[in-house]
């Protein structure tokens, strides 16, 4: 009997031991280095172990059949092996590093971001409007960044050898057709927007996303605030006008608006212009903006609107006329923009929106009249899916409609109409792929079809980024970009093709506790640029797409707000080498709007004892080319260098009241923008000339700003 019991126990032990299966293997990283401490187990069981110092693991299980082996480790993506347990022997598992949004690589080539939520911001919203000399204009503040050229008589964005028409502006992803105020020749303009309505700004100097098109050089993306933090009222009393703004909140809904009135007549009466300018009626405008927001559980709706009415009457000296040339302008602009974003389950996001713009200009030049009207609209739908933290895909389609009409009326009654209508359809697809925390790629493409040109275009886009160290990374961007000819040309000839450029950008960025360094080299290849055979485009000009050109250069940026207490400063430098054969050029040359060297130094210092912020900005631009008809060379001579030292001072009377003072070009540099030559030579056979200079060497501004808010702490320092 005892022998039978012993035999039974022996057979039981054998059967149990035979049911135990050993699972073993090794766990490594992408570099085949062993990973110790990783958890290895069969899903749904208690069978498992941890890897040793050599990455090895081994454990036994009584499970049979198809099972799932799970390998998990902090900072790595979980790994799953599925199969019969008998196959889980001496296997090698390679874990993939998890993507960390805080320390991982970012795609930065060609892009400057300004927003509190952006990890790679080089500017904050506060910086956009506290820069001395900017006078609250975000475009003027952006001109202190590398890649831009200060064209003092214009005021718009000139980026990397491109003229101002090559930069497009978008609000919440929707195009703004007329982003700048209308103005007279050689009188700089300003952007139409108030900075405090926007939570962030992305300024791309090239190589931008496939989501955007119709811009040869760059895009400026403005994003309105999603949810205001509190109700408040802002009151402004300025030497050139006044304004009021208010934010009201009702639960998940809110409304922010502002309106302003500007009149330069009192300023001109006090300090009249002296540089060949007489104001019959100085610049006067009334403008306003409003943003309505409604936030739901899984979506947000925003409605933005802006309006502007402006007029001026100016007389300017012209070497080809005995009397001053009179220019009159009345501009009306109305813009609506609505957008809706909805978050679906499983990381699907739908974004849709529409914008419409009406812009009219009634212009008088001497006795001639020009009436111009532009109506533009934009419809857009974008769908985005995040499949994982390593891969996301965006798909979108959009439709632009532009209707342009211009009528020229001569004193003798002669009239000529130039107009066109264009419907441009576009589709885009783009993916973000993170191979690891050190390497990422954005790959996309855009297609466009424009009815006015009856043309189809395909634009590939690519960005790569590699993190070379904990604080530094390299980025590369490439893309093809198309843009229709300007409205003043398409109104006369619709048989042209779209202009094209290709961008190549290599970027290095270093971030370290308040310090930012960026270096970027680029090359732009222009093709199919529009040429014409008259001084300006007109109805009897001969047009073609035979123009071409290039732009290459180096951009450097350094910012430090930690080394010296209360001091924040940045330095930017740009080197630009560019030539073009376009418009009425007789040969390839550097255009007048491009200077080879540009330097900006911006400083901001907070003085506790004086309750003040003091700012200094210095801008330098090397001489710009101009054409001298007394020589055989074309655009071979250069103006003297541009210099501008500006100062601002903000004094807190109390926490919510600010006295603000600024002076542009405080040293009164005698800047020359260009030269105008006589159409015919004098008796000595020489073409006389006159310098084109700013209407005034310096401009000062004084303002009082008062905020009334529920927390009794907010002020408008971030709007100045």
Helices and strands as residue ranges (DSSP letters): H 2-19, E 21-28, E 39-42, E 48-50, E 56-61, E 66-72, E 79-84, G 85-87, E 91-94, E 111-115, H 125-129, H 138-142, E 148-149, E 158-159, G 164-166, E 167-171, E 174-176, G 195-197, E 198-204, E 218-224, E 232-238, E 241-250, E 253-263, H 265-270, E 277-295, E 299-316, E 325-343, G 345-347, E 348-365, E 368-388, E 391-409, E 415-434, E 439-450, E 455-467, E 472-483, H 487-490, E 499-512, E 515-532, E 543-560, E 567-581, E 597-607, E 612-621, E 625-626, E 637-638, E 642-654, E 657-664, E 672-677, E 689-693, E 699-709, G 716-719
